[in-house]
């Protein structure tokens, strides 16, 4: 079961509670009886493996890449007719 963090709206007291996924606040604040609100923290996400935009272009020959010089030459060729 995940560990959830709550903070009291009235007094600011913090509380951590192990609860099933999707559960509501565990009840009133133990310090003052006020309403507890869930605190959302930062999450670390690491994308790894193929299928993500950062790694898609690393496969050699997967997508033909042309440098600026080649593109300019092609544009001039088209412009000249």
N, C-alpha and C positions, 0 to 999 in steps of 0.2 A: 504494500500500500504506500502511496506517496505521502510525503511530508508537506503540509500546507502551512503557510505563515499568515497570521491574522494580526490586525492592529485595531485597537479601539478608537472609534470616531470621537468619543468624548474625552478620554484621558491620554490617548496615545500609547497605552500599554501594548506590548507585543506578546504574541502567543504562537507557539508552533504546535501543530496537532497532526498526528498520523491518522488519516481517514481514507475511506474508499473513494475512488475516482467519482467525481460528480456530486459529492456531498456538499451540503451547505455549511454555514458557520456552525461551530460546535455549541453555540448558545451565547448567553450574555458574557460580557467581560468579567473575569474573576476578580478584578481589582475594584471596579466601580459599578458593574451591572449594565454598562452601555453596550451599544451595538458594535459587533465586530465586523470588520471588512477585510476581505482577502487581499493580501499584498502580492503583487506579481513582480517577480525578480527577472533579471537578465537570463537569457538562455544562450548557451554556446552551441552553435551549429557548425558542423564541418561537412562540407560536400566533398565526397571522394568517389572515384570511379568514373567511368565514361558515362556520358549522357548529360553532363553539365557544361554550360557554355565556356567556362574557363578551360576545360580539358578537351573539348571537342576539336579545337584547332591544333592540338598537339600531335594528332595522328598524321604522319607524313603521307602525302599523296591523297589524303582524304578529301581535301578541297584544293583545287588548283589555285595557287597564289601567284599574282603577277605584281612585280614591283612597279613603282611609279613611272620609271623610264619606259617600260614595255607598254603601259597604258597610254602614255603620251604619244609614243610611236604609232600605236593603233589609231588613236584619235586623229593624228595628222594624216595617216593613210586614208581614213574615211573622209576627212575634209577635202583632200585632194581629188577624190573621186575615183 
